């Protein structure tokens, strides 16, 4: 019986840790979204993410080529 209780307490602890972690992640996602709700439409702009990523990738191509990773 004691082993059963320990096993279930261990599962409870692991589950509780995961719930707390997910709760923290959700709060981190919701906080910026809420702060943006009050922004006027003129304050929000599109960002050319693909161009930014491409620029970052281009900077690492020489390194990747030197290590035969491309």
C-alpha positions as CSV (number, residue, x, y, z in Angstrom):
1,X,0.0,0.0,0.0
2,X,2.8,2.4,0.9
3,X,4.5,1.8,-2.5
4,X,1.2,2.5,-4.3
5,X,0.9,5.8,-2.4
6,X,4.5,6.8,-3.2
7,X,4.0,5.9,-6.9
8,X,0.8,8.0,-7.1
9,X,2.4,10.9,-5.2
10,X,5.3,10.8,-7.6
11,X,2.8,11.0,-10.6
12,X,1.0,13.8,-8.8
13,X,4.2,15.8,-8.4
14,X,5.2,15.3,-12.0
15,X,1.8,16.3,-13.2
16,X,1.7,19.3,-10.9
17,X,5.1,20.4,-12.3
18,X,3.9,20.1,-15.9
19,X,0.7,22.0,-15.1
20,X,2.7,24.8,-13.4
21,X,5.1,25.0,-16.4
22,X,2.3,25.1,-18.9
23,X,0.5,27.7,-16.8
24,X,3.6,29.9,-16.8
25,X,4.0,29.6,-20.6
26,X,0.3,30.5,-21.1
27,X,0.7,33.6,-18.9
28,X,3.9,34.6,-20.8
29,X,1.9,34.4,-24.1
30,X,-1.2,36.2,-22.8
31,X,0.5,39.1,-21.2
32,X,2.0,40.6,-24.4
33,X,-1.3,40.0,-26.2
34,X,-3.2,41.8,-23.6
35,X,-0.9,44.8,-23.7
36,X,-1.3,45.0,-27.5
37,X,-5.1,45.1,-27.2
38,X,-5.0,48.8,-26.2
39,X,-2.7,49.8,-29.1
40,X,-4.2,51.8,-31.9
41,X,-4.2,50.1,-35.3
42,X,-1.6,52.7,-36.5
43,X,0.8,51.4,-34.0
44,X,0.8,47.9,-35.4
45,X,2.9,47.2,-38.5
46,X,3.7,44.1,-40.5
47,X,7.3,42.8,-40.1
48,X,9.0,41.1,-43.1
49,X,9.9,38.0,-41.1
50,X,11.1,36.0,-44.0
51,X,13.5,38.7,-45.0
52,X,14.8,39.0,-41.5
53,X,15.3,35.2,-41.2
54,X,16.9,35.0,-44.7
55,X,19.4,37.7,-43.6
56,X,20.3,35.8,-40.5
57,X,20.7,32.6,-42.4
58,X,23.0,34.2,-44.9
59,X,25.4,35.3,-42.2
60,X,25.8,31.6,-41.1
61,X,26.2,30.1,-44.5
62,X,30.1,30.6,-44.6
63,X,30.4,28.9,-41.2
64,X,28.2,26.0,-42.3
65,X,30.1,25.6,-45.5
66,X,33.4,25.6,-43.7
67,X,32.2,22.7,-41.6
68,X,30.7,20.9,-44.6
69,X,27.1,21.2,-43.2
70,X,25.6,22.6,-46.4
